[in-house]
Amino acid sequence: MIQPKKIIIIGSAYPLRGGGIASYNERLAREFMIQGFDTTIYTFSLQYPKILFPGTTQYSTELPPADLKIKVCINSINPFNWIKVGNELRKIKPDIIVVRYWLPFMGPCFGTILRRVKKNKHTKVVCIADNIIPHEKRAGDTLFTKYFVKPVDAFITMSKKVLNDLQKFVKNKPSQFIPHPLYDNFGDKITKAEAREKLGIGLDDKIILFFGFIRKYKGLDILLEAMKILKDQNQQIKLLIAGEFYDDKKIYDELINRLEIRDELILHTDFIADSEVKYYLCAANCVVQPYRNATQSGVTPLAYHFEKPMIVTNVGGLPELVPDRVGLVAEPNEKDIAQKIIEFFQLGEDYFLPHLREEKKKYSWNNMVRAIINLADKNNL
């Protein structure tokens, strides 16, 4: 009997809550398992030191996923741990390591682990790169990324912008753009009525949703300015904000008070547990991503899964995933975002749904797994 390929995924996973990255890694592991691969996730015993973590807690309150093999063992700031984990993986001889790269801070840790592994002359390393050049720049970014990419055999990016950024660091290694698969692991779509009853929102209210961690590059402040424009025009639209502050909350509170728009907002600014995600997406008429800059966004495949039209800004990889009649594209300023929100409600949610449902068929997890396997194939490397 032929043994299944042994796959190791390195990155965030339970018990870390990790936002979209942890959910993605767990869903990817399940897809490998569905296709017959022996799959384990190696995640962090320490992901970020407290000084670098802006949220309230790094740990999930959900039940552990009983169907997954997860080893909690990587300490992101302990070089002795990196060597130990690398030596362990070298001896295990996985056929493929899939490593997530989203922040240069992880470069020394992952780069050292992978250098140890590659000494076995067997394991192929495929990186799924969320970002190569980070949204928020820090000293050491370029050096850490250069260190990380050297032992990697091939790369997958989920936006064309990251694929272009990658060329600044990697010239002669296989790389491929594969769109971010759908987040289909947050439950099935429910009715708007059920979702709004859960959240205490009126069934006839016009609701736009900002979803995810609140960071400067995501442009929530621009959207708040747009809400002031909508209020002044008596549009009677409400903004549901669902996500934890990773910026100074006081800055946003002061802006809300200055704009006098608190009555137009529904604030759920604690961390949103996986089991609660469906209520926020299904309660909204559309999802707004007012980003200042972006590569790709995990909110986009989430909106596709729950069949919610999107209004995105014309930055990074966002527009390429929201073609005509799936949503609307605005310039990253409050006036154009406000205008696109008005246009959305003039067209109506149903205008977008047939095209959105057709477009979402492209974003399968099978496509991602096949791309990883093909890139790791010895004939291609």
C-alpha positions as CSV (number, residue, x, y, z in Angstrom):
1,M,0.0,0.0,0.0
2,I,1.3,3.4,-1.0
3,Q,1.7,5.8,2.0
4,P,-0.1,9.1,1.7
5,K,2.1,12.2,1.3
6,K,3.1,13.7,4.6
7,I,2.2,17.4,4.8
8,I,3.2,19.8,7.6
9,I,1.6,23.3,7.7
10,I,3.6,25.8,9.7
11,G,1.6,28.8,11.0
12,S,-1.1,30.0,13.3
13,A,-3.8,27.5,14.5
14,Y,-5.7,26.5,17.6
15,P,-5.3,27.3,20.5
16,L,-4.3,30.7,18.9
17,R,-7.3,32.6,17.6
18,G,-5.1,34.3,14.9
19,G,-8.0,35.8,13.0
20,G,-8.2,34.7,9.4
21,I,-4.8,33.1,9.2
22,A,-5.6,30.4,11.9
23,S,-8.9,29.7,10.3
24,Y,-7.3,29.4,6.9
25,N,-4.6,27.0,8.0
26,E,-7.1,24.8,9.7
27,R,-9.4,24.7,6.6
28,L,-6.4,24.0,4.4
29,A,-5.4,21.1,6.6
30,R,-8.9,19.7,6.3
31,E,-8.7,19.9,2.5
32,F,-5.4,18.0,2.5
33,M,-7.0,15.4,4.7
34,I,-10.1,15.1,2.5
35,Q,-7.7,14.4,-0.4
36,G,-5.9,11.6,1.5
37,F,-2.8,13.4,2.8
38,D,-1.3,12.8,6.3
39,T,-1.5,16.4,7.6
40,T,-0.3,18.1,10.8
41,I,-0.2,21.7,11.7
42,Y,2.8,23.0,13.7
43,T,1.7,26.2,15.5
44,F,3.1,28.5,18.1
45,S,3.5,28.0,21.8
46,L,4.4,31.7,21.7
47,Q,3.4,33.6,18.6
48,Y,4.0,37.3,19.6
49,P,5.5,38.7,22.8
50,K,2.9,40.8,24.6
51,I,4.7,44.0,23.6
52,L,4.0,43.3,19.9
53,F,0.4,42.1,20.3
54,P,-2.2,45.0,20.2
55,G,-5.3,42.9,21.0
56,T,-6.7,41.6,24.3
57,T,-5.8,37.9,24.1
58,Q,-4.0,35.7,21.6
59,Y,-6.0,32.6,22.5
60,S,-9.3,31.2,21.2
61,T,-12.3,30.7,23.4
62,E,-13.7,28.1,21.0
63,L,-13.6,24.3,21.5
64,P,-10.5,22.6,20.1
65,P,-11.0,21.1,16.6
66,A,-11.2,17.4,17.2
67,D,-10.5,16.4,13.6
68,L,-7.1,18.1,13.3
69,K,-3.6,17.1,14.3
70,I,-2.1,20.3,15.8
71,K,1.3,20.4,17.5
72,V,1.8,23.5,19.7
73,C,5.6,23.9,19.8
74,I,7.1,27.0,18.0
75,N,8.4,29.9,20.0
76,S,8.8,32.9,17.7
77,I,11.5,34.6,19.7
78,N,13.6,31.6,21.0
79,P,16.4,30.6,18.5
80,F,17.1,27.4,20.5
81,N,13.5,26.4,19.9
82,W,13.8,27.1,16.1
83,I,16.7,24.7,15.9
84,K,14.9,22.1,17.9
85,V,11.8,22.3,15.8
86,G,13.8,22.3,12.6
87,N,15.8,19.3,13.6
88,E,12.5,17.4,14.5
89,L,11.0,18.2,11.2
90,R,14.2,17.2,9.4
91,K,14.0,13.8,11.0
92,I,10.3,13.4,10.3
93,K,11.0,14.0,6.6
94,P,7.6,15.5,5.5
95,D,7.2,15.4,1.7
96,I,5.9,19.0,1.7
97,I,6.0,21.9,4.3
98,V,3.5,24.6,3.6
99,V,4.6,27.7,5.5
100,R,2.5,30.9,5.9
101,Y,4.3,34.2,5.7
102,W,2.5,37.4,6.6
103,L,4.9,39.4,8.7
104,P,8.7,39.9,8.5
105,F,8.9,39.4,12.3
106,M,8.4,35.7,11.5
107,G,11.3,35.6,9.1
108,P,14.2,34.7,11.5
109,C,12.1,32.0,13.1
110,F,10.7,30.4,10.0
111,G,13.9,30.9,8.0
112,T,16.0,29.0,10.7
113,I,13.5,26.1,11.0
114,L,13.4,25.7,7.2
115,R,17.2,25.7,6.9
116,R,17.4,22.8,9.4
117,V,14.6,20.9,7.6
118,K,16.2,21.3,4.1
119,K,19.3,19.4,5.3
120,N,17.3,16.1,4.8
121,K,17.5,16.6,1.0
122,H,13.9,15.5,0.8
123,T,11.3,18.0,2.0
124,K,9.9,20.6,-0.4
125,V,8.9,23.9,1.0
126,V,6.0,25.9,-0.4
127,C,5.2,29.3,1.0
128,I,1.8,30.9,1.0
129,A,2.6,34.6,1.2
130,D,-0.1,36.9,2.5
131,N,2.3,39.8,2.4
132,I,5.9,40.2,1.3
133,I,6.1,43.9,2.0
134,P,4.1,44.5,5.2
135,H,1.3,47.1,5.6
136,E,3.0,48.7,8.6
137,K,6.8,49.0,8.0
138,R,9.3,48.3,10.7
139,A,13.1,48.2,11.0
140,G,14.5,44.9,9.8
141,D,11.7,44.0,7.4
142,T,13.8,43.6,4.3
143,L,16.6,41.7,6.1
144,F,14.2,39.3,7.7
145,T,12.3,38.6,4.5
146,K,15.5,38.0,2.6
147,Y,16.5,35.5,5.3
148,F,13.2,33.8,5.1
149,V,12.8,33.3,1.3
150,K,16.2,31.5,0.8
151,P,15.2,28.0,1.9
152,V,11.8,28.2,0.3
153,D,11.4,26.2,-2.9
154,A,8.2,27.8,-4.4
155,F,5.7,30.5,-3.6
156,I,1.9,31.0,-3.8
157,T,0.4,34.5,-3.5
158,M,-3.2,35.4,-3.2
159,S,-3.0,38.7,-5.0
160,K,-1.1,39.9,-8.0
161,K,0.3,42.7,-6.0
162,V,2.1,40.3,-3.6
163,L,3.3,38.3,-6.6
164,N,4.9,41.5,-8.0
165,D,6.4,42.4,-4.6
166,L,7.9,38.9,-4.4
167,Q,10.0,39.6,-7.5
168,K,12.0,42.1,-5.4
169,F,13.2,39.2,-3.2
170,V,13.0,36.1,-5.5
171,K,14.1,35.9,-9.1
172,N,14.4,32.2,-10.1
173,K,11.9,30.2,-8.0
174,P,8.5,29.0,-9.1
175,S,5.7,31.3,-8.0
176,Q,2.0,31.4,-8.8
177,F,-1.1,33.6,-8.0
178,I,-4.0,31.6,-6.7
179,P,-7.0,33.5,-5.3
180,H,-7.8,33.2,-1.6
181,P,-10.3,30.3,-1.3
182,L,-13.7,30.8,0.3
183,Y,-14.0,30.7,4.0
184,D,-16.6,28.0,4.1
185,N,-15.8,26.9,7.7
186,F,-17.9,29.5,9.5
187,G,-21.2,27.7,9.0
188,D,-23.9,28.0,6.4
189,K,-25.6,31.1,5.3
190,I,-28.7,32.0,7.5
191,T,-31.5,34.4,6.8
192,K,-31.2,38.1,7.3
193,A,-34.1,37.9,9.7
194,E,-32.4,35.3,11.9
195,A,-29.1,37.1,11.9
196,R,-30.7,40.5,12.7
197,E,-32.8,39.1,15.5
198,K,-29.6,37.6,17.1
199,L,-27.9,41.0,16.9
200,G,-30.9,43.1,17.8
201,I,-31.0,44.9,14.4
202,G,-34.3,46.0,12.7
203,L,-35.2,44.0,9.7
204,D,-35.9,47.0,7.5
205,D,-32.6,48.9,8.4
206,K,-30.1,49.6,5.7
207,I,-26.9,48.0,7.1
208,I,-23.3,48.1,5.8
209,L,-20.7,46.1,7.5
210,F,-17.0,46.8,8.4
211,F,-15.6,43.4,9.5
212,G,-12.2,42.4,11.0
213,F,-9.4,43.8,13.2
214,I,-9.4,47.6,13.2
215,R,-6.0,48.9,12.0
216,K,-5.1,52.2,10.3
217,Y,-4.5,50.7,6.9
218,K,-8.0,49.3,6.8
219,G,-9.4,52.8,6.6
220,L,-12.3,52.7,9.1
221,D,-11.7,56.4,9.8
222,I,-12.4,57.1,6.1
223,L,-15.6,55.1,6.3
224,L,-16.7,57.1,9.4
225,E,-16.2,60.3,7.4
226,A,-18.3,58.8,4.6
227,M,-21.0,58.0,7.2
228,K,-21.1,61.7,8.1
229,I,-21.7,62.5,4.4
230,L,-24.6,60.0,4.3
231,K,-26.1,61.3,7.5
232,D,-26.0,64.9,6.2
233,Q,-27.9,63.6,3.1
234,N,-30.5,61.9,5.3
235,Q,-29.7,58.5,3.7
236,Q,-30.6,56.6,7.0
237,I,-27.9,54.0,6.6
238,K,-26.3,52.3,9.6
239,L,-22.7,51.0,9.8
240,L,-22.2,47.8,11.7
241,I,-18.6,47.6,13.0
242,A,-17.6,44.1,14.0
243,G,-14.0,43.6,15.1
244,E,-11.5,44.3,17.8
245,F,-9.4,47.5,17.9
246,Y,-5.7,46.9,17.0
247,D,-5.3,50.7,17.0
248,D,-5.9,53.2,19.7
249,K,-9.7,53.1,20.3
250,K,-9.6,56.7,21.7
251,I,-8.8,58.1,18.2
252,Y,-11.9,56.5,16.7
253,D,-14.1,57.5,19.7
254,E,-13.0,61.1,19.3
255,L,-13.7,61.0,15.5
256,I,-17.2,59.6,16.1
257,N,-18.0,62.3,18.6
258,R,-16.7,65.0,16.4
259,L,-18.7,63.8,13.4
260,E,-21.8,63.3,15.5
261,I,-22.6,59.9,14.0
262,R,-22.8,57.6,17.0
263,D,-26.5,57.0,16.3
264,E,-25.6,55.8,12.8
265,L,-23.2,53.1,14.2
266,I,-23.7,49.6,15.7
267,L,-20.5,48.8,17.6
268,H,-19.4,45.3,18.3
269,T,-15.8,45.9,18.9
270,D,-14.8,42.8,20.8
271,F,-13.1,39.9,19.1
272,I,-15.7,38.0,17.0
273,A,-15.6,34.3,17.7
274,D,-15.7,31.9,14.7
275,S,-19.2,30.7,15.8
276,E,-20.5,34.2,15.7
277,V,-19.2,35.3,12.3
278,K,-22.2,34.2,10.3
279,Y,-24.5,36.5,12.2
280,Y,-22.6,39.6,11.2
281,L,-22.2,38.7,7.5
282,C,-25.7,37.6,7.1
283,A,-27.2,40.6,8.9
284,A,-25.6,43.1,6.4
285,N,-26.8,44.3,3.1
286,C,-23.2,44.6,1.9
287,V,-19.6,44.5,3.2
288,V,-17.5,47.7,2.9
289,Q,-13.7,47.4,2.8
290,P,-12.4,51.1,2.8
291,Y,-8.7,50.2,2.9
292,R,-6.0,52.7,2.3
293,N,-3.7,50.0,1.0
294,A,-4.0,46.2,0.7
295,T,-2.7,43.0,-0.8
296,Q,-5.7,40.8,-0.5
297,S,-8.2,40.5,2.3
298,G,-9.7,37.5,4.1
299,V,-12.9,39.5,4.3
300,T,-13.5,39.1,0.5
301,P,-13.8,35.3,0.5
302,L,-15.9,35.5,3.6
303,A,-18.3,37.8,1.8
304,Y,-18.3,35.4,-1.2
305,H,-19.2,32.5,1.1
306,F,-22.1,34.3,2.7
307,E,-23.1,35.8,-0.7
308,K,-22.8,39.5,0.3
309,P,-22.0,42.1,-2.3
310,M,-18.9,44.2,-1.5
311,I,-17.8,47.8,-1.8
312,V,-14.0,47.9,-1.9
313,T,-11.4,50.6,-2.5
314,N,-9.3,50.7,-5.6
315,V,-6.1,49.6,-3.8
316,G,-3.8,46.5,-4.0
317,G,-5.5,43.3,-4.9
318,L,-9.0,44.2,-3.8
319,P,-10.5,45.3,-7.2
320,E,-9.4,42.2,-9.0
321,L,-11.5,40.0,-6.7
322,V,-14.6,42.1,-7.1
323,P,-15.5,42.3,-10.8
324,D,-18.5,44.2,-12.2
325,R,-21.9,43.2,-10.7
326,V,-20.3,41.4,-7.8
327,G,-19.8,44.7,-6.0
328,L,-18.6,48.3,-6.5
329,V,-15.1,49.8,-6.5
330,A,-14.5,53.2,-4.9
331,E,-11.5,55.5,-4.6
332,P,-10.1,55.5,-1.1
333,N,-11.7,58.7,0.0
334,E,-14.9,59.5,1.9
335,K,-16.8,61.2,-0.9
336,D,-16.4,58.3,-3.4
337,I,-17.1,55.7,-0.7
338,A,-20.3,57.5,0.3
339,Q,-21.4,57.8,-3.3
340,K,-20.8,54.1,-3.9
341,I,-22.8,53.2,-0.8
342,I,-25.7,55.3,-2.2
343,E,-25.3,53.6,-5.6
344,F,-25.4,50.2,-4.0
345,F,-28.7,50.8,-2.3
346,Q,-30.2,52.3,-5.4
347,L,-29.3,49.1,-7.4
348,G,-30.3,46.8,-4.5
349,E,-28.8,43.7,-3.1
350,D,-30.6,41.4,-5.5
351,Y,-28.9,43.1,-8.5
352,F,-25.5,41.6,-7.4
353,L,-26.5,38.1,-6.2
354,P,-26.6,36.1,-9.5
355,H,-23.2,37.3,-10.6
356,L,-21.7,36.9,-7.1
357,R,-23.0,33.3,-6.9
358,E,-21.4,32.5,-10.3
359,E,-18.1,34.2,-9.4
360,K,-17.7,32.4,-6.1
361,K,-17.4,29.0,-7.9
362,K,-13.8,30.0,-8.8
363,Y,-12.5,30.0,-5.2
364,S,-12.2,26.4,-4.2
365,W,-9.8,24.8,-1.7
366,N,-9.1,22.1,-4.2
367,N,-7.5,24.7,-6.5
368,M,-5.1,25.7,-3.7
369,V,-4.2,22.1,-2.7
370,R,-3.5,21.2,-6.4
371,A,-1.3,24.3,-6.8
372,I,0.7,23.4,-3.8
373,I,1.2,19.8,-4.9
374,N,2.1,20.8,-8.4
375,L,4.7,23.4,-7.2
376,A,6.3,20.9,-4.9
377,D,6.5,18.2,-7.6
378,K,10.1,17.3,-8.2
379,N,9.7,17.8,-12.0
380,N,8.8,21.4,-11.4
381,L,11.6,22.3,-9.0
